[in-house]
């Protein structure tokens, strides 16, 4: 049994949502990074998305290794992808704030401490993120560097790219928005856009508080397909325009910037980079 000396009084009022799909090789490290928080969350929800392998048993083993009831395992009857898994976890969350972590990424120990300090200093912030970096698995995350600052993110910045990595985001549970379960690429960008363009304050801490672990040989995820992500964001911006959240000039300008970014990336990419993973219809999808 892991250390239970961190009492409930010290816990952050946060529910951590982790969508889990065939993650037996990484989930221990991800959960360990949650447990190692200087201000640990009140609860962790592991949503098993019908992996069809030994993932559920692995999650139950992980849950049993920590304080009784701290980790809750939610097993889904069929595979619906990360958006539905996060939404179902959101539905079961019992804390005022929700934080997201993918099963193959890890947090820095002071992540929740610093985010909660920023939110307590400015409760009007609805969504708070921070910086992330890509590193080899097992690489230590740099210690926070002074000054630690929180910057409000304007609509112009979100219009052109996604400054809110999912594993960095903490948001208010009571927000009237959810992930679009029909969207497989850039579903996070679409949700953040609804929140910010609807007038809610969104911010970002100027510190690296989590890492994307580099994938091993032959491992791919949905986000690795740059062209699919680019197309999805173009569709998402069109929908935002149709919903009246962004103007037509904003949409057209963002589309131009996206085309230029795609051309620049295509020119710089090695030819083999274009053979990215393409999910197959009616097959369980990676998260």
C-alpha positions as CSV (number, residue, x, y, z in Angstrom):
1,X,0.0,0.0,0.0
2,X,1.4,3.4,-0.9
3,X,1.9,6.2,1.6
4,X,-1.4,7.5,3.1
5,X,0.1,10.3,5.2
6,X,-1.3,13.0,2.9
7,X,-4.6,13.7,4.6
8,X,-7.8,14.8,3.0
9,X,-7.3,18.3,4.5
10,X,-4.3,18.8,2.3
11,X,-5.9,17.4,-0.9
12,X,-6.8,19.7,-3.8
13,X,-10.5,19.9,-4.7
14,X,-9.7,18.2,-8.0
15,X,-11.0,15.2,-9.8
16,X,-8.3,13.8,-12.2
17,X,-9.7,12.1,-15.3
18,X,-7.6,9.5,-17.2
19,X,-9.0,7.8,-20.3
20,X,-7.4,4.4,-20.5
21,X,-7.0,2.3,-23.6
22,X,-4.5,-0.5,-23.8
23,X,-2.2,1.3,-21.4
24,X,-0.8,-1.5,-19.2
25,X,2.8,-0.4,-19.9
26,X,2.3,3.2,-18.8
27,X,-0.5,3.6,-16.4
28,X,1.6,2.9,-13.3
29,X,3.9,5.7,-14.1
30,X,1.0,8.1,-14.9
31,X,-0.8,7.4,-11.6
32,X,2.5,7.6,-9.6
33,X,3.0,11.1,-11.0
34,X,-0.5,12.0,-9.6
35,X,0.2,10.4,-6.2
36,X,3.5,12.3,-6.0
37,X,1.8,15.7,-6.1
38,X,2.8,18.1,-3.3
39,X,-0.9,18.8,-3.2
40,X,-2.6,15.6,-4.3
41,X,-6.1,15.6,-5.8
42,X,-9.1,14.4,-3.9
43,X,-9.9,11.7,-6.4
44,X,-8.7,9.9,-9.5
45,X,-11.0,8.4,-12.1
46,X,-9.6,5.8,-14.5
47,X,-12.0,5.3,-17.4
48,X,-11.3,2.0,-19.1
49,X,-12.5,2.3,-22.7
50,X,-13.2,-1.4,-23.5
51,X,-9.6,-2.2,-24.4
52,X,-10.2,-5.9,-24.9
53,X,-6.9,-6.8,-23.2
54,X,-5.6,-6.8,-19.7
55,X,-6.0,-3.1,-19.1
56,X,-9.0,-3.4,-16.7
57,X,-7.2,-5.8,-14.5
58,X,-4.1,-3.5,-14.5
59,X,-6.3,-0.5,-13.5
60,X,-7.9,-2.5,-10.7
61,X,-4.4,-3.5,-9.5
62,X,-3.3,0.1,-9.5
63,X,-6.4,1.3,-7.6
64,X,-5.8,-1.4,-4.9
65,X,-2.3,-0.2,-4.4
66,X,-3.4,3.2,-3.1
67,X,-5.6,4.6,-0.4
68,X,-9.0,2.9,-0.4
69,X,-11.5,4.8,-2.6
70,X,-9.0,7.4,-3.8
71,X,-8.9,5.8,-7.3
72,X,-12.1,4.8,-9.0
73,X,-12.1,2.6,-12.0
74,X,-15.0,3.1,-14.5
75,X,-15.2,0.2,-17.0
76,X,-17.1,1.0,-20.3
77,X,-19.0,-1.7,-22.1
78,X,-17.9,-0.6,-25.6
79,X,-15.1,1.5,-27.1
80,X,-16.1,5.2,-27.7
81,X,-12.8,7.0,-27.8
82,X,-11.2,9.6,-25.5
83,X,-13.9,12.2,-25.8
84,X,-16.6,10.0,-24.5
85,X,-14.3,8.5,-21.9
86,X,-13.5,12.0,-20.5
87,X,-17.2,13.0,-20.6
88,X,-18.2,9.9,-18.6
89,X,-15.4,10.6,-16.1
90,X,-16.6,14.2,-16.0
91,X,-20.1,13.0,-15.2
92,X,-18.8,10.9,-12.2
93,X,-16.4,13.6,-10.9
94,X,-17.3,14.9,-7.5
95,X,-14.9,17.9,-7.1
96,X,-15.2,21.5,-8.1
97,X,-12.2,21.3,-10.5
98,X,-11.3,18.7,-13.1
99,X,-7.8,18.0,-14.4
100,X,-6.9,15.8,-17.3
101,X,-4.0,13.3,-17.8
102,X,-3.5,10.8,-20.6
103,X,-2.4,7.4,-19.5
104,X,1.0,7.7,-21.3
105,X,2.0,11.1,-19.9
106,X,3.3,12.3,-16.5
107,X,3.0,15.4,-14.3
108,X,5.6,17.3,-12.4
109,X,5.2,17.1,-8.6
110,X,4.1,20.8,-8.1
111,X,1.6,20.9,-10.9
112,X,-1.6,20.9,-8.9
113,X,0.0,23.0,-6.1
114,X,0.8,25.8,-8.5
115,X,-2.4,25.6,-10.5
116,X,-4.6,25.7,-7.3
117,X,-2.6,28.6,-6.0
118,X,-3.3,30.5,-9.3
119,X,-7.0,29.6,-9.2
120,X,-7.3,30.6,-5.5
121,X,-5.7,33.9,-6.4
122,X,-8.1,34.5,-9.3
123,X,-11.3,32.4,-9.0
124,X,-12.7,34.0,-12.2
125,X,-10.4,31.8,-14.3
126,X,-12.4,29.0,-15.8
127,X,-9.6,27.1,-17.5
128,X,-5.9,27.0,-16.5
129,X,-3.1,25.3,-18.4
130,X,0.7,25.3,-18.4
131,X,3.6,24.5,-20.6
132,X,4.6,20.9,-21.6
133,X,7.6,19.4,-23.3
134,X,8.3,16.1,-25.1
135,X,10.9,14.0,-23.4
136,X,12.1,10.4,-23.3
137,X,10.2,8.3,-20.7
138,X,11.8,8.6,-17.3
139,X,13.3,12.0,-17.9
140,X,13.0,14.3,-14.8
141,X,10.8,17.3,-15.3
142,X,12.6,20.6,-14.7
143,X,12.0,22.4,-11.4
144,X,9.8,25.5,-11.7
145,X,11.8,28.7,-12.3
146,X,11.0,32.1,-10.8
147,X,9.1,34.2,-11.5
148,X,6.0,31.9,-11.7
149,X,3.4,33.9,-13.6
150,X,-0.1,33.3,-14.9
151,X,-1.1,34.9,-18.2
152,X,-4.6,35.4,-19.5
153,X,-4.9,33.9,-23.0
154,X,-6.8,36.0,-25.5
155,X,-9.0,34.8,-28.4
156,X,-6.4,35.7,-31.0
157,X,-3.9,33.2,-29.6
158,X,-6.4,30.3,-29.5
159,X,-7.7,31.2,-32.9
160,X,-4.4,30.2,-34.6
161,X,-3.2,27.3,-32.5
162,X,-3.9,25.3,-29.4
163,X,-2.0,26.7,-26.4
164,X,-3.7,24.3,-23.9
165,X,-2.3,20.8,-24.0
166,X,-4.9,18.4,-22.6
167,X,-2.7,17.0,-19.9
168,X,-2.0,20.5,-18.6
169,X,-5.6,21.7,-18.3
170,X,-7.6,22.2,-15.2
171,X,-11.1,23.6,-15.4
172,X,-14.2,24.2,-13.5
173,X,-16.5,21.1,-13.4
174,X,-19.6,23.2,-13.6
175,X,-18.8,24.6,-17.1
176,X,-21.7,23.9,-19.5
177,X,-19.5,22.4,-22.2
178,X,-18.2,18.9,-23.0
179,X,-16.0,17.1,-25.5
180,X,-17.7,16.4,-28.8
181,X,-17.8,12.6,-28.9
182,X,-18.1,12.5,-32.7
183,X,-14.7,14.3,-33.1
184,X,-11.6,12.1,-33.1
185,X,-9.0,14.8,-33.9
186,X,-8.6,18.2,-32.1
187,X,-11.6,17.4,-29.8
188,X,-9.7,19.3,-27.1
189,X,-9.2,22.4,-29.2
190,X,-12.9,22.4,-30.0
191,X,-13.8,22.3,-26.3
192,X,-11.3,24.9,-25.2
193,X,-12.6,27.2,-28.1
194,X,-16.2,26.9,-26.8
195,X,-15.0,27.9,-23.4
196,X,-12.9,30.8,-24.3
197,X,-14.9,32.2,-27.2
198,X,-18.0,32.1,-25.0
199,X,-16.4,34.7,-22.8
200,X,-14.9,32.6,-20.0
201,X,-11.4,33.6,-18.7
202,X,-8.7,31.1,-19.7
203,X,-5.1,31.3,-18.6
204,X,-1.7,29.6,-18.7
205,X,1.2,29.3,-16.2
206,X,4.7,30.0,-17.6
207,X,6.1,26.7,-16.3
208,X,6.7,23.2,-17.6
209,X,4.6,21.1,-15.3
210,X,4.1,17.9,-17.4
211,X,5.7,16.0,-20.2
212,X,4.6,14.1,-23.2
213,X,6.6,10.9,-23.1
214,X,8.2,10.0,-26.4
215,X,6.5,7.0,-28.0
216,X,8.5,3.8,-28.5
217,X,9.3,2.4,-32.0
218,X,6.1,1.6,-33.9
219,X,3.8,3.3,-31.4
220,X,1.4,5.9,-32.8
221,X,-1.5,8.0,-31.5
222,X,-4.2,10.1,-33.1
223,X,-2.3,13.3,-32.6
224,X,0.7,12.0,-34.7
225,X,-1.3,12.5,-37.9
226,X,-0.6,16.2,-38.5
227,X,-2.6,16.4,-41.7
228,X,-5.7,14.9,-40.0
229,X,-5.3,17.3,-37.1
230,X,-5.0,20.2,-39.6
231,X,-8.1,19.2,-41.4
232,X,-10.0,18.7,-38.1
233,X,-9.1,22.2,-36.9
234,X,-10.3,23.7,-40.1
235,X,-13.6,22.0,-39.7
236,X,-13.8,23.0,-36.0
237,X,-13.2,26.7,-36.9
238,X,-15.9,26.5,-39.5
239,X,-18.3,25.2,-36.9
240,X,-17.3,27.9,-34.5
241,X,-18.0,30.5,-37.2
242,X,-21.4,28.9,-37.9
243,X,-22.2,29.0,-34.2
244,X,-21.4,32.7,-34.0
245,X,-18.4,32.3,-31.7
246,X,-15.9,33.6,-34.2
247,X,-16.4,36.0,-37.1
248,X,-15.9,35.2,-40.8
249,X,-12.8,37.4,-41.1
250,X,-11.3,35.5,-38.1
251,X,-12.1,32.2,-39.7
252,X,-10.6,33.1,-43.1
253,X,-7.4,34.6,-41.5
254,X,-7.0,31.5,-39.3
255,X,-7.5,29.3,-42.3
256,X,-4.7,31.2,-44.2
257,X,-2.3,30.9,-41.3
258,X,-3.1,27.1,-41.1
259,X,-2.4,26.6,-44.8
260,X,0.9,28.4,-44.5
261,X,1.8,26.3,-41.4
262,X,0.9,23.1,-43.3
263,X,3.1,24.1,-46.3
264,X,6.0,24.9,-44.0
265,X,5.7,21.6,-42.2
266,X,5.4,19.7,-45.4
267,X,8.6,21.3,-46.8
268,X,10.5,20.5,-43.6
269,X,9.2,17.0,-43.0
270,X,11.1,13.8,-43.9
271,X,9.1,11.8,-46.5
272,X,8.6,8.9,-44.0
273,X,6.8,11.3,-41.6
274,X,3.7,11.2,-43.9
275,X,3.0,7.6,-43.2
276,X,1.2,8.4,-40.0
277,X,-1.3,6.1,-38.3
278,X,-4.8,6.1,-39.8
279,X,-7.5,4.6,-37.5
280,X,-9.7,2.0,-39.1
281,X,-13.5,2.2,-38.9
282,X,-15.2,0.1,-36.3
283,X,-12.0,-0.7,-34.5
284,X,-11.0,0.3,-31.0
285,X,-9.1,3.6,-31.2
286,X,-6.0,4.6,-29.3
287,X,-6.1,7.6,-26.9
